[in-house]
Amino acid sequence: MNFKVRDTFAIMLLMVFALSSCSKTQSYSDLLKNEQKVSNWFLAQQTVCNVIPSDSVFEEGSDAPFYRMDDDGYVYMQVVKCDRRGERDIPETGDQVYFTFTRYNIDTMYKSDTLDVEPEASNQDDLLNTIGNTYFLFNNYRVNVSNDFGSGIQLPVSYLGYNSEVNILLKSYYGFQSENTTCIPYLVNVRYFKAEY
């Protein structure tokens, strides 16, 4: 085999390996399209309201609609319960907001064609030890403790206040910071609590 033929053969072999490896991975754009498809599948099984009530009085309960919370549709919120005793206690910028959560992978639901899947992560089982450990500083994204959980987890408490519980469809863009590029949507059950000093 002369030098020219050997080089051509090596280049062709590299191209075959490169093309075969490309077909096994998805581009970020493909991942985002899949996230949208999976999210739409979940929302198609729910009642969805594309506007936030002007008086911020949301329907509550397990049959309540999922409200679209942002213009781009990254966060949808279903109010499970809201404190209705008088005025809502909404946190102010910088306040510590404690919360518990249970998180379900919507992509897993989609692939198994059921909403009944095991939680992927949770801190709600050990309520006494978790309160005081998991919190964010409301509306302060300059600190890691707020950025780690993403901005989507803070949206509900700005409308409902403390002592509320919600289910959130949370797309990766507004989700946990460590998973922004995974493009996996989650259903997150969250309960918010006020710091007691």
Backbone hydrogen bonds, N-H to C=O, Kabsch-Sander energy under -0.5 kcal/mol:
donor,donor_aa,acceptor,acceptor_aa,energy
6,R,2,N,-2.4
7,D,3,F,-2.2
8,T,4,K,-2.2
9,F,5,V,-2.5
10,A,6,R,-2.2
11,I,7,D,-2.5
12,M,8,T,-2.4
13,L,9,F,-2.3
14,L,10,A,-2.3
15,M,11,I,-2.2
16,V,12,M,-2.0
17,F,13,L,-2.1
18,A,14,L,-2.6
19,L,15,M,-2.7
20,S,16,V,-2.2
21,S,17,F,-2.1
22,C,18,A,-1.9
23,S,19,L,-1.4
24,K,21,S,-0.7
25,T,21,S,-0.6
25,T,22,C,-0.7
31,L,27,S,-2.2
32,L,28,Y,-2.3
33,K,29,S,-2.0
34,N,30,D,-2.2
35,E,31,L,-2.4
36,Q,32,L,-2.2
37,K,33,K,-2.2
38,V,34,N,-2.8
39,S,35,E,-2.4
40,N,36,Q,-2.6
41,W,37,K,-2.1
42,F,38,V,-2.0
43,L,39,S,-2.7
44,A,40,N,-2.1
45,Q,42,F,-1.5
46,Q,43,L,-1.8
48,V,46,Q,-0.5
49,C,66,F,-2.5
56,S,53,P,-1.9
58,F,56,S,-0.9
61,G,79,V,-1.5
64,A,61,G,-1.4
66,F,47,T,-2.9
67,Y,65,P,-0.7
67,Y,77,M,-3.5
68,R,49,C,-2.5
69,M,67,Y,-0.5
69,M,75,V,-2.9
70,D,75,V,-0.6
73,G,70,D,-1.1
76,Y,169,L,-1.9
77,M,67,Y,-2.7
78,Q,167,N,-3.2
79,V,59,E,-0.5
80,V,78,Q,-0.7
80,V,165,E,-2.1
81,K,165,E,-2.0
84,R,82,C,-0.5
86,G,84,R,-1.3
90,I,88,R,-1.2
94,G,138,F,-3.2
95,D,92,E,-2.6
97,V,95,D,-0.5
97,V,136,F,-2.8
98,Y,96,Q,-0.6
98,Y,193,F,-1.9
99,F,134,T,-2.1
100,T,191,R,-1.8
102,T,189,N,-1.9
103,R,121,A,-3.4
104,Y,187,L,-3.1
106,I,104,Y,-0.7
106,I,185,P,-2.0
107,D,185,P,-0.7
109,M,105,N,-1.6
110,Y,106,I,-2.6
111,K,107,D,-2.5
112,S,108,T,-2.0
113,D,109,M,-0.9
113,D,110,Y,-0.6
114,T,109,M,-1.8
117,V,115,L,-1.3
120,E,103,R,-3.3
121,A,103,R,-1.3
123,N,101,F,-2.3
124,Q,101,F,-0.6
127,L,124,Q,-0.6
129,N,126,D,-0.8
130,T,126,D,-1.8
131,I,127,L,-2.1
133,N,130,T,-3.4
134,T,130,T,-1.5
135,Y,133,N,-0.6
136,F,97,V,-1.8
138,F,95,D,-3.0
138,F,136,F,-0.7
140,N,137,L,-2.0
141,Y,139,N,-0.5
143,V,140,N,-0.6
146,S,143,V,-1.1
147,N,143,V,-1.9
148,D,144,N,-3.1
149,F,146,S,-0.5
150,G,147,N,-1.2
152,G,174,Y,-2.1
154,Q,151,S,-1.2
155,L,151,S,-0.9
158,S,154,Q,-1.1
158,S,155,L,-0.8
159,Y,155,L,-0.6
159,Y,156,P,-1.5
160,L,156,P,-2.8
161,G,157,V,-1.4
162,Y,89,D,-2.2
163,N,192,Y,-1.7
165,E,81,K,-2.8
166,V,190,V,-2.5
167,N,78,Q,-2.7
168,I,188,V,-2.6
169,L,76,Y,-2.8
170,L,168,I,-0.8
170,L,186,Y,-3.2
171,K,74,Y,-2.7
171,K,169,L,-0.6
174,Y,171,K,-1.3
175,G,171,K,-0.5
175,G,172,S,-0.9
177,Q,147,N,-0.5
177,Q,148,D,-1.5
178,S,148,D,-0.5
179,E,176,F,-2.1
180,N,177,Q,-1.4
182,T,179,E,-1.4
183,C,179,E,-0.6
186,Y,170,L,-2.2
187,L,104,Y,-2.7
188,V,168,I,-2.8
188,V,186,Y,-0.6
189,N,102,T,-3.0
189,N,187,L,-0.5
190,V,166,V,-2.7
190,V,188,V,-0.6
191,R,100,T,-2.1
192,Y,164,S,-2.2
193,F,98,Y,-3.2
195,A,96,Q,-0.8
197,Y,195,A,-0.6
